[in-house]
Amino acid sequence: MNYLNNKNILNQKGVAIPLIMGSIALLGVVLAQFVYETKLNQIKIYNVQDKEQARLTAESGIKFSLARLKLYKEAINTLNKNEAFKNVLSPQELESFITQPFVYPIPLPSDANLIQRNAVEEFEKNSLLKGKLFVQISAIKGFLNPNLMRIKPKKKEKEVDLDSLSEEERLKREEEEREKQVDEKSTPHFLMEKRMIEAFSQIIEDKRENEEGFDERFPEIDAAKLVKELKYFVTPPQEWEDVDIADIDNIYREKNIKAKHAPMNSLSELHLLQAYWNDEIIDIFKSQMSVHDTASISINDITDKDLKILFPEIEEEQIKEFFKYRDGSTEEGEEQDPQAFKSAEDFKKIITEKIGIVSSEKYDEIIGEFEKAGLKIGVSNKLFKVLSTGEFGRSKYTLIAYIDMPYQETVDTKTNPGKAVPPKTDSGDQEPPPPASPPKTDDKKKKPPADLLEPRIIDITIQ
């Protein structure tokens, strides 16, 4: 028995080492997997932290832009109320200061002196910003706004049986209808459509000349059709009669999709277009458009095409004379220094008096129509696009915000002082008010300038 037991023991002596080695190997694999998972989760956490910090940095850029635009608002309002300041500083100089890019950390040139270096170091030491920040502010200019093509509902007129009218009344009514059709071609929505077709056609032409393979990718691209669909999308169908509208409407019906038929709130709604637009076409034109109807017409940035939109009757010689006055001329014998407009009133005088494009009454009528459509004449811009990019670690976060400063009409206390209460006599009775002084004939009633209100974010997206 003892011999058998000893033999079993001898046979089991070689089992322990492989078991231990196998256990160590297994534990090593488990440990390696654990370390790998831990490291991977740690990297994920760091990435989330980096992305969150990059987001906070980008948001700081938006807040920084709001602070800048508040200063711009105060400066513009001060300029509008003080004629003396207009000779010292122009709205364009103010705007160029506000739209200067901001980069953090602040880059220093190689030849920076010790004072400059110490100032930057002190700023960065006291700053709460982390990572990198790039902020770019740009004014929204031009007229490429699809919402301006929207036809507003018209008042319903009582239908009249033409057969029941006399020959004279019928001819008069036909003449009125013809005048309405002529006036229709000078309305903001019609002029905006014309301007957008011209702009889109130019963009397409530039793409064909400079981008290889553009015609192969977009063989049937048509600026007029693209613009027609935009107009169809923002306009109530009962307010617009056009031959092309039936084709566009059929495409939407076949896809069982209903167009919005209302103003766009964001450029992202371009992806809802179903007839002639796709993602690639949207990318081509998106940067040239804005759907915000709060923009102003900056008369110091106005182009010849914009002038033709405002005043369709303008002639080429008058356009040339306008820009010679505003931008100056270097032609021999016609040298002239540029004269930037200091107010909308200056612009009106040039249009109605110096160049004589339209009468003063017609000018007020035209500008009034555009103001109803959401475009206001001014020497400064009030709608800005802000691009803010924050970087931290391996993460980058970009925000695009549109910031508007609404107008507030001011009350001129000199011309509209309100109703004064007459002083009381010793007996308690009120004295009769003094006779009103006759108005001065040489004083023109000038509308007080409109103040810009606090900047507000009206749209913000993540790029």
Sequence and secondary structure as in RCSB ss.txt:
>XXXX:A:sequence
MNYLNNKNILNQKGVAIPLIMGSIALLGVVLAQFVYETKLNQIKIYNVQDKEQARLTAESGIKFSLARLKLYKEA
INTLNKNEAFKNVLSPQELESFITQPFVYPIPLPSDANLIQRNAVEEFEKNSLLKGKLFVQISAIKGFLNPNLMR
IKPKKKEKEVDLDSLSEEERLKREEEEREKQVDEKSTPHFLMEKRMIEAFSQIIEDKRENEEGFDERFPEIDAAK
LVKELKYFVTPPQEWEDVDIADIDNIYREKNIKAKHAPMNSLSELHLLQAYWNDEIIDIFKSQMSVHDTASISIN
DITDKDLKILFPEIEEEQIKEFFKYRDGSTEEGEEQDPQAFKSAEDFKKIITEKIGIVSSEKYDEIIGEFEKAGL
KIGVSNKLFKVLSTGEFGRSKYTLIAYIDMPYQETVDTKTNPGKAVPPKTDSGDQEPPPPASPPKTDDKKKKPPA
DLLEPRIIDITIQ
>XXXX:A:secstr
 HHHHHHHHHHHTTTHHHHHHHHHHHHHHHHHHHHHHHHHHHHHHHHHHHHHHHHHHHHHHHHHHHHHHHHHHHH
HHHHHH HHHHTT  HHHHHHHHTS EEES    TT  HHHHHHHHHHHHH    SEEEEEEEE  SS  GGGG 
           GGGS HHHHHHHHHHHHHHHHHHTTSHHHHHHHHHHHHHHHHHHHHHHHSTTHHHH TT  HHH
HHHHHHHHHS GGG   HHHHHHHHHHHHTT     S  SSGGGGGG  SS  HHHHHHHGGG    TT EEETT
T  HHHHHHH TT  HHHHHHHHHHHH B STT  B      SHHHHHHIIIIIS SS HHHHHHHHHHHHHTT 
EEESS  EEEEEEEEEETTEEEEEEEEEE  EE    TTT        B TTS B          TT        
EE   EEEEEEE 
